[in-house]
């Protein structure tokens, strides 16, 4: 998926880049880079920089109920590489994997690159439908899920479903890859703890990234794996890319240990809730029945639902021309067809003014597309 | 291969870390990090950061005779990832690849991770023996070579062999991966230009890394690929790891464009030649016939040859205990057995004092091992 380099409303997955604590980040980085010790410049540990692994484990135990010590943490380039490595290492080419349908299309690409056959599984109000997944492909070797906040629908996977999924994994010796990427931005009550914390049999690979809590171009993420898999993952990282850049890992370790990441995430939680409210209110005011934007309890985007029959493709094309970036919900379905047309609207990265302007542009876009397709009820 | 984190003599592949222009590097980095524009923080181009791709292409044209424009350059995490991606993308699991024998063992791991069958091909005084390779496995789909300075033997591949290799690749539609990792450190006369520059049929994938010319933990390298392969490589990078960190790429682009890399490499060429002389002289003085260390015309290491029958394994073990790090030449052969015992001795990263002390420790090591193995002629 080619992404515009300078994010504009409502490109999803973009955090509030202008709100990053640049001074603190740059200060830590400059100190490290001015007189780095030789062990931060030479070849590093394929598992990752030890203090960062410790800091990540401590933070995940405290904030997400993940059961992990630093030894189980592996540092990689992000959630994409994490899933790719899990598939490469744990599966054989030709094996099948369950993937939520809809999901971010790049994840299907990661599995396909590892030679895995992707089995799209419907998501309902309780999360991935495990019973249906078993009917579709009982012999799958891996399930990739976003239990805390289904991407993109926003559903939280119920406890019942989580246990059902773990049960399947245990019975069939399969693996669950839990991607917990925007779990930290929950506005209504505390989130369910990570699925990984429920796992009694070492079947869960937990994946997180700094792309959403800091910034995407940092390219640092992590896996938490059962103790018995650490050295195999380290070998796979070594064989495919050796290790992640050490100075950036050291910078991040210090940033986390100094409490700066916790502080930033707390600030962003308040800000993102506010930004979502602005978007939802503005959509209701300007778009009315043309786009139904229910509020979401978590995350960095909402889904806006369009009238039946609306041409999503024409819409995204016209929107791009009008300077607003929307992703159609259909593009996240394996069939490229959503049961109901809709748009994924990221809000976290955009100021109130940009959001309002974006909604105005979206209104004009909708009117233009409607004018061109007389079959759909006009405004 | 588990590497010690703090390099010590004579661990190979380590540049002179204390000689890096830290102030310049840190200054560029700090300026970029203090107020980075949004497009350096958001998701980036899977092919790499455009100004870095241009700077790399310009430098390779000028210094290595590589025929490339910025559009053909892809930024990756280093030579390891470059080879892995080439194998993943250009070959199918079960395909065969020629690999120089001996070679750095991590490269075999990259190919094996992509499901490739590795065919070790003997290296003689002219480089990889193409005729023998064809006899061993005519149907190989890829050849991975280090023509400018065979790693680890130090042989330069002759023009005749280069043409023979390209001829085979053209005839059989196979690929040549040229790894040019320490070509810049040549002490006697100008190096042969890159093999890639001879290629008339788009069969060569050129690979370079900043690990040797700057520092290993930076984790930035590059591929130069035929124009028709750029988008396929970009898709493979996107699927397996999205892209390399953008701020580091921007920092490096500025560093290269400012002439700092050229300047640093020129300084290091003088320094490394000197360090090699210190090592060769010191070895002659302290070790005499116990270790024959012929000077090398290029690179960051020499090979020291041991008396027949010397137990390399015992030697590396005792050496480690005595605080000196040596890699046996046998460990780089597919058979784990060199026709003649020897040690790979890196010198680039160590001061004159460390080199002298290292040789002293090596002398004690040799004496200890010889005392324990009465079959070998003693000192």
Interface residues (C-beta under 8 A of the other chain):
Chain A: X1 X3 X5 X6 X7 X13 X14 X17 X18 X20 X22 X23 X25 X26 X29 X30 X33 X34 X35 X36 X37 X38 X39 X40 X41 X42 X43 X44 X45 X76 X77 X78 X80 X81 X84 X88 X93 X106 X109 X110 X112 X113 X115 X211 X215 X216 X217 X218 X219 X220 X235 X236 X238 X239 X240 X241 X242 X243 X244 X245 X246 X247 X248
Chain B: X1 X3 X5 X6 X7 X13 X14 X17 X18 X20 X22 X23 X25 X26 X29 X30 X33 X34 X35 X36 X37 X38 X39 X40 X41 X42 X43 X44 X45 X76 X77 X78 X80 X81 X84 X88 X93 X106 X109 X110 X112 X113 X115 X211 X215 X216 X217 X218 X219 X220 X235 X236 X238 X239 X240 X241 X242 X243 X244 X245 X246 X247 X248
